[in-house]
Every structure is written in structure tokens, then in C-alpha cells.
Amino acid sequence: MTNLLWLCHGHHFVLLWISIATLLTISFAMPPPNPIKCNNVNSTPGCQLSNTYGVWGDRQICHAPNIVYPTTEEELRQELANANKNNLKVKVVTRFSHTIPKLACPGNSKESVFISTERYDTNIDVNMEELTVTADGGVGLRKLIDTIENAGLSLVAATYWEGVTVAGVISTGAHGSSWWGKGGAVHDHVIGLSLIVPAHEYEDYAKIIKLTRQDPLFNAAKVSLGLLGIISKVTFQLEPAFKRSVRFNFTNDSHIEDEIIKHARQNEFGDIQWYPSRHTAVYRYDNRVPLDTSGGGVNDFLGFQSNPILLSKSVRATEKGFENTRNEGGKCTMASSFVAYKKLIANGYKNNKLMFTLDIQVGHQGKMQTAGSCLYSSPIDITTTCAWDPRINGLFFYESTAIFPFTKVGDFIRDVKKLRDLAKPESMCGVDIYNGFLFRFIKASEAYLGQDKDSVVLDYNYYRASDALTPRLNQDIWEEIEQMAFFMYGANPHWAKNRNVAFLEVQKKYPKFNKFVAAKNELDPKNMFSSEWSDEILFVKQEGLIKGDGCALEGLCICSEDRHCSPSNGYFCKRGLVYKEARVCRFSSTSTS
């Protein structure tokens, strides 16, 4: 009964079944696996790090011989001092590991160590007079928010997914959605931080430096990608507690390119989901309201809820079957059903924790701003988990995120619509099985690796094959959109997401990039925190991409020869349909001329 092949027969039955299954099982979950696995068997000690999806972009293993678990700031300093004294490469890891690129990998050096902040998560100090909170770098976002809310205050900006740590969320430029006030980027609500950096022998090999907004290094450190040192303490500016009012409007996408900027300016926390194959736009009207406004709403976003393991496996198996048989119609049936279900349950927003409704919902800021119920476990039931849990062969997808200057996003949407019309809407059903195109908003930032202009962030997920050399249905469409975003429109990549090609020439896209490199050279002159993987993200150029058979299939290169695609499966390197400079792997009966 869990097999989603029922979709082919009638999606109303499936929607009813999923609704019942969700309500019955949502309170219990098997937590995601620890990203670190260590082995001390057969005299081959060592630890492997994976990201949350279990597979890195290049599908290679990330390894270090040892891992340490400091519990205090001084222990953190001592571990870095020990690494510096012994000339070890260092990477800081967390219990969540949601960085999709291999920024957390120390490289191929055998002289390296993971320093985990998993057990450094105790201290959260709220200052009621100054309206601030200072937390250990390993503190989880949900723990931080709950502590703040219990004190009668609110953190204004947070990520949509709460499975991140305080240090991780700021160092990767992660964000929510807002052009109001200080904006939606979490790091722009930081007013101070402590950084542990390598030091000379007479300074005991490592030292703690405290940075505030007046310090020259502050704007380098708050979005630092883990390359400057270990963020040990973070201080956020808070506000008196408030509530939010949320309402969804599922409507036609005819004018989305003209409405998007207006929507951002009129709604403090608003966003827009666009399902291009369904010609549907979902506007979220989301604004703060006084604390005494009635309502106990909770954000339990559908994508972050626990799912029955059999259901997640069935969804993956069904989509994989449609991929293998090139069945666009099947994928479109899935997309139509899932969009209808999201409308039925208001994307997972609950009124008084039980009822889903598209009507206005009001809830405390701490309950409405972020979600992640699949993170939490119960020993009673281990039959549900996050849908992408790598242990269950569930959902497996790419996650691309492009950050546009707000002046360019309208034209980008128009070109995507042109591509949809040329290729036919059915070619875009694959993205609508997930979350479609999600548009969010962040303000210009002083951070060197932040956005220098008010920006619109586009997130979209799409099918990833189980095998690196297996092409995907409508592969060319997603490659053209990817290249259109990052090269035709010059969008910046989100540092914690994306395939490798998105980072091509990224150093040219940040006006203060050289200031960041100068800070990096000052704080880490021995490159203890750098590796070939982080260099690949920061400094890769077109000529530096590794070209080989099938390299374009997973975004490791842009095809220039048919062999970079999959000619044996009928995929050849072709020009884009709208963005003619794009080079994409398209299913065709003929090779490149």
C-alpha cells in the first residue's frame, strides 16, 4: 500500500493515505546518522566524514586519521595548539554536516585531524539588558532559539532547516528570508564572535581572539567557511519577543517575474515557491504581529518531517523507474500529486499543532521561523526518518542555490519560462516533485563573502542518479538552468550547496574576495584549515576543472566533448536552447557536429 505507483491510478487515494500515515507517525523518528564514522578494527584506525546525504559531489571518501571531542573553549584551544605543534591539517565538524561541497574535508593528507564541536554545546548566555545572546559554537539552532524564546526574546533571522549549529550557520552564509531590518542572513545579526587561531610557540601554539563589529577582521570571520580558525563563541543581537502571521496563496504563475520584488518589499519574511511545470506560484504572506495576538501555530514544514521509511523508499523507487524508462508522464503525475498535497496541508504549517490550514496562522517567532521534526528520535519507533537518510535508500537529489542581484531575477525567470515553452512544461516536472523553485530574500552585507547587493536566492532540488555515470531524464534542462543562473546572469553560489561547476570563477563575483584572502593569510599562514577541496571551491577556474568521461553528468565539468556526457546512452554535448553559450548533455539520436 505504500508503493507510490498508486499515483498512476489516482492521486487522491495516495494523498489520503499519506495524510493518515503522516499524522500517525510524525511524532516518532529515527534521527539522522552521525556524519562521522570511525574504525579501529584490523589495525586501520581512522574516521570518515560524509555530508547529510551520505555522498559528496565527487563521490570520493573524506578521511582523517583521528577525531577529538573538546567540551570547553579552552579544550578547543588546546586541540588546535596540539595540531599546530604537530603540523596537522584541521577541519572542524559538527553533528549535522549539512555542507554539500567538501569544505569540511582536510584533503588527502595523512597528517590531519577532525575537531568536532558535537560535545561543545553547553553555554547559552542571554543578556536581557543588552538584548543579546552568546552561545558556544556547537550549540544547535533549535536549542538556541528555545532558550531565547523562554527568556521572552526572539532571534529575527534563522535558516528554514534547524539542523545546524551556531558556528556552522553563520560561517556558510546560511539564511532565512527578509529584506527588512538587518535582513534574512543569520550572520548579519551577529555582533561579536570568538575565533581560535594558530599562534606562535611563545603563545602556546593557539590563541583566542575576540572580534566585534569595530574589528577589521570581523567581516572576514563571520562568513569564513571554516578557513580562518575555529568559531568558539557567537553573540547575536535579539529583539523583544514577537509572533508571526503566515498565509499561503496558491495561484497562477503568469506574473511571478513582475511580482517577486514587490512581494519581498511588502512581506517581512515572505517567500515564493514556483512549480514551473504546474504553472503554479505559491506566495507566502509572512509578517510579524504583536505578542498578544491569539494563535499557537507551528512550522512543521513537509520536507523536514519524518516520513515512513517504506514511503521514502517507494518514492525513490518510483521516480527511479520513471527515469529509467524515460517516462515524463509518470514524473508529472507525481509532481501534480505532491503539489496538491502541499496545498492540502499548507506546506506543513499547523494551527495548534494538529490542524493544517491555508488560512492565516499565527504563532511565536521561535515556532514559525524554522523546522526539522525529523531530527528528533524516540526509542518507541524506528520506522520513520528524514526522507533523505542515506541508510534507507530514500530520496537522493542535487541541491542547487543561485543568489541573484534583485535587478536580474525577473529576466532570469522570463528566460526559464522561455525554456519551459521551448522544451515543453513536462520537461520540468522533475523539480516539482521536490519543492519547485524557492525564492527567498537577503539584504546586502558587509561580510566579505556575503552578498554585496540586496539579493534573491533561488533554491531547487532535482533527481540525482544512484550511479555517477548514469544520465538523468531531461538532464540538459537542469544543466542549462544551472549555467544560465551562474554564467549568463552571474549569480553567486551558496557556499554550503551546489555542484562544483557553480563555483567557477567565484573569486571574481565577490568585490571583497581579496580582503578575505588577506585575512585568511594573516590568521592561518600555514594553511592548516585549507585543503585541495576548499581551494577547489574558492579558486577553481575553467582550466582547472577535471575533464573526463561522464564528468558533466554530476556537475564536475561543463561538457565540451560528447565523452563528457554519456554517448553510449544517447546523451551528447549540445548547445542550450535559450542560453546558446550553455553546453549541456542532451538525449539525442545524433552526436555533436
Buried (B, 14 or more C-beta within 10 A) or exposed (E): EBBBEBBBEEBEEBBEBBBEBBEEBBEBBBBBBBBBEBEEEEEEEBBBBBBBBBBBBBEEEBBBBBBBBBBBBEBBBBBBBBBBEEEBBBBBBBBBBBBBBBBBBBBEBEEBBBBBBBBBBEEBEBEEEEBBBBBBBBBBBBBBBBBBBEBEBBBBBBBBBBBBBBBBBBBBBBBBBBBBEBBBBBBBBBBBBBBBBBBEEEEEBBBBBEBEEEBEBBBBBBBBBBBBBBBBBBBBBBBEBBBBBBBBEBBEBEEBBEBBBEBBEEBBBBBBBBBBBBBBBBBBBBBBBEEEEEBBBBBBBBBBBBBBBBBBBBBBBBBBEBBEEEBBEBBBBBBBBBBBBBBBBBBBBBBEEEEBBBEBBBBBBBBBBBBBBBBEBEEEBEBBBBBBBBEBBBBBBBBBBBBBBBEBBBEBBBBBBEBBEEBEBBBBBBBBBBBBBBBBBBBBBEBBBBBBBBBBBBBBBBBBBEEBEBBBBBBBBBBBBBBBBBBBBBBBBBBBBBBBBBBBBBBEBBEBBEBBBBBBEEBBEEBBBBBEBBBBBBBBEEEEBEBEBBBBBBBBBBBBBBBBBBBEBBBBBBBBBBBEEBBBBBBBEEBBE
